[in-house]
Amino acid sequence: MESSAKPRRAAAVAVLTASSLLLAGCASGSGGKKAAEAANGISAGHADTPRMKVAMITHQAPGDTFWDLVRKGAQAAAAKDNVQLVYSADPSAANQANLVQNAIDQKVDGIAVTLAKPDALKNVVAKAEQSGIPVVGLNAGIDVWKQQGLLEYFGQDETIAGQAVGDKLNQLGAHHAVCVVHEQGNVSLEDRCAGVKKDFKGTTDLLYVNGQDMPSVKATITAKLQQDHSIDEVVTLGAPFALTATQSVSDAGSKAKVATFDLNKDLVGAVQDGKVQFAVDQQPYLQGYLAVDGLWLYKNNGNFSGGGASPVLTGPAFVDKGNVAAIAKFAQNGTR
């Protein structure tokens, strides 16, 4: 798995470098005045390209602040690119599919979608493509985006991210971890825990909770820790659940440490205070930004990030006490 990740990372770096050059308005020496004028509409700054409408449809659950960052990134790109952004979300796969259908009915110019439960979205994504609407993926669906015919994908390889966490736990000397899954059937979350279990040398338990009921999440984690005092690490898959897990650790009188995937402003503070050991950052703001920007570039310049064959990786990266200060100022702005 690790060897296959290297080409993906290399491809992502190459794509981001190429995109940076494009957005900087770089022109060849032979382009002349006409080339410069043609490039005007796709240069950095505020685009004067024709107004386009993009629908972003995610599996966001109510109250999950992770998606605020995705949306802010998408809004920033939309403001730059003269795009009307229509954002909608539903944790129900069937409802999410209906939202995609609504976007098709509105005849949008592009769709950005998360494929947390890809089988439920397969048919409606195909309908969008058959209607001539370009579709890109973000955040969830890295294993299926090409099969479903999407143009591009922006996110992290969740299995590799999970393996990185497993390796980190080995380095920290953990022996017994519980991986808390807050949405059963979400392929990204399942892949994270599978990755942890694959590389972690200790014992890994899975604990399923109802992520839309935080008091229940707290009670379930607390009960697990009270039942098994050998657990020395709680791994959550989202920042709000990590903050809740720290309360569970305290309520259970446990000595377990807490680590998590994903960031928000409060989670950054918890890392600074030592309440959370580390977080895995997949840069959700960047995912939202690149998804909208990618559709704009495709429509106005025929670009394919990743060449249409490789995902653009936005993570994983670890945030801990050693580097959290550099990220804290951006978190305070609500963009990390």
N, C-alpha and C positions, 0 to 999 in steps of 0.2 A: 504493500500500500504506500509506503513512504517513497519508493522509487517512482511510482506513478504521479506522486504529488509534485515532484521537482519540475517536470515539464509544464504542469499546470501553473506553478508559481512563476516560472520563467515566461510563460505566455502572458500571464497577467501583467508582469512588469513591462514586457514589450508593448502590450496594448496601452497601458497607462502612459508610457513614454510617448508612444505615437499620438495618443489623444492630446497630450500636453502640447506637442509640437503643432498639432492642427489648431487647437484652440488659441495658441499664441499667434496664429496668423502667419506662420512661416511660409514663404513663397520661394520658388526656384528662381534662379537668375534669368531664365529664359521666359518667365511668365509675362513680364511687361505690364503696361497699364491695364489691359483688359483682364489679365489674371488677377491683378490686385483688386479691381472693381468687382469681379465675380466672387472673390473671397470675402468681400466686405460683409456679406450677410451671415457668414459663419465664423467670424472672428470673435475674440474675447470681448466681453462687455455685453451690452444689451443688443440682442439680435433684431434686425429689421426684416427678417424673413416673414413670409405670410403666416398669419395666426393659425395655429393648429390646436386640436383638442386631444388631450391624452387622458385616458382613464387608468387609474392605479387601483387595483383591487387586491386587498390582502386578507389574511385570516386573523387579523387583530381581534383579540377579545377585549371587551369593555374594561377600561382601567389599566391596560397593559401599556406602561409608559415607553417601552421599547419602540413602539410604533410611532410615537411622537417624533422621535429622531429620524425615522425613515421618511415621515411625511415632511418634516422641515427640509430635509435634503432635496426631496422632490419639488417642494415649493421654491427653493432657491434656484434650481435648474429651470423651472417653469418661468420664473420671473426674468431670468437671463435670456431665455430662448423664445420669448413671446408665445408661450404655451398656456392655454387654458387647462388647468389641472382639475380633474374630477376624481376625488378620492372617496373610496367606499370600502367597507370591511365587514366581515362576518366570520366568526369562528366555525360556523356550520359549513361544511363543504358544499352541501346542496344549495345553501343560500348564497355562498360565494359564487357558485356556478351561475345562479340566477343574476347576480350582479354583472358577471361577464356578459351574459346574454343582453342585459340592459344596455351595456356599453356598445354592443354590436348594433342594437336597435337604434341607438343614438348616432350611429355612423361616425364614431370617433376616428381620429387619424392614427391612433396607436393605443395599445394596451400593455400595461405592465402588471404582471400577476405573480403571486406567490403560489407555489404548488406544494403545499404542506400535505395535502391528500390528493395526489395527482390523478388517481383513477377517476375520482369524482369530477374532475375538470377536463379530462381528456377530450370528450366529445365537443364541449362548448368552445374549447381552445381551437379545435379543428374547424369549427364553424366560423370563428373569427378569421382564421387564416384563409378559408375558402371565400370569405367576403372581401378579401384583399386588405385586411387590417393587419399591420405588422404587430407581432406580440413578442415581448421580452419577458424574461423571468428574473426574479430577485428573491433573495433570502432563503427560499425553500424550493427544492426540486433539482438540485445539481445533478442527480443521477438520471433524470428523465427529460430534461429540457430539450435535448437534441432529438430524442425519440418523438417528442410531441411537436417538433417542427418550429420551436421558438428561434428567433434570430440570434439572441444573445442571453447571457446569464450573468448576474452580478451577485456575488455572495461568497461564502466560505464552504469548504469541504467539511461537513460536519463530522464525518468519521475521523478524518485527520485531526480535526480540532479536539475530538474526544480522546484520541490516542495521545495527543500532546498533554492533555490534562492527566491522563494515566501516568505518563512519564514524570510529570511534575510531582504527582503524589508520591511516586517512588523516591524521588529526590528528597522530598520532605519527610520521608520515613513513616508515612501512613500505612496502616495495616488492614483496616476495615472501613470501606466507604459505602454510603447509601446515595444512590443517584435518584433524585426526585423528578419525576416526569409529571408535568402539570397539564398535559393534554394528550391523552391516550390516542394512538393512531397517527399522530403527527410524525412523519418520517424523519424530519430533521432532528426532533428531540430524541427519537428512538436511536438514530444514528450516533448522536452524541454519547449516550450512555453505552452503546455497543462499543464505541471507540475507547471509552474509559476502561471498560471491562477487558478489552483486548490487550491493552498495554500495562494496566495496573497489575502489579504482582501480588497484591493482597486480595481480599474478598470484596466483591462488589454486589450489593443488593439493589434491586429496583424498587422504588416506592412510588406508586401512582396516586396522585392527588387531583382534586377538582380545582384547577387554576382559577376558576371564576368565583370561587368561594374562599377568600383568604383566611377567615377564621377556621374553616375546615382544614385548610392547608397547615395552619399552625398546629391545630390539635393532632393531626395525623402524624406530623413529624415529631411532635413532642412524645406521643405514645410510642412511636418506633424507638426513640432514644431511651425511653424509660424501660422498654422491654429488653433492649440489648445494649448493655453498657460497654461492649467491645467496639462499638462504632466510634471511630476517631475522626471521621471526615464526612461532612454532609456536602454533597455536590448538587447545586441547583442549576436550573437551565434558563434562568432569567433573573434580572436584578431584583425585582420586587419580592421574589421567592427567597432570595438570599437574605434579604433584610428580615423577612418573617422567620427564616430558619435560625437567625441569631437569637431571636426571642424564644424559639422552641428549645434551643440549647440551654438557655438560661432557665427556662421553666422546668426542664427535665433534670437540672443539676448535672448536665453532661459536660465532659471535657472535650467534646468533639470540636473540631475546627470547621469553618464554613468556607467553601470556594464556590465560584459561580461562573457561568457563561453570561456575557453581556453586561453592559454598563448603563447607569443613569447618574444624575447628579448626586443623589443620596448614596448610591453605592460607592461612588468615588470617595465620599466622606467616610464611609465605613472601612474602606481599604486604608485610608489615611489614619484612621483611629485604631486599626488593627483588629476590628471586629470581623472583617472578611479577609482571608489570606490573599486571595488574588482573584482576578476576573479575566475571562477570555473575551477580547474585544474583536467583534467582526465588522465594526464601523457601519452601523445602520444608516447614519446620515449619508455616507458615501454611496451606499446601495441605492437609496432613493434618488440621490442626485444623478448617478450614472444611468439609472434606468430611464429617467426622463430625457436626459441629455443624449443617451444612445438612440432613442427613437427620433429625436430631433436631427441628429447627425445622419441617421439613415434616410430620413425623408428629404433632407436638404443637400446631402452630399454622398449618399449611397454607401456610408461607412458601416462596417461590421466590426464591433469590438470583439477581439479574440478570433478574428477571421471567420466568425460563424462556426468555429469548431471547438474552441476552448473557452471555458468560463473565465470571467475576470474575477480574480480572487481578492476579496477585501479583508480577509483575515485567515487564520487566527493570529492574534498577538496577545501576550500576557501583560496585564497591568497589575503591579504590586507596589509595595512601599517604595521600591527602588526607583520607579519611574512615574508614579501617580501624580506627582507635583506638576510635571510637564503637561499632563492632560487635564488637570483640575480646572484650569482657567477656561478651557473649551467646554467642559461639562457645565460650568456655571452659566455659560451662554446657551445651554440647552442643545448643543450640537455634537456632543460626544457622550 
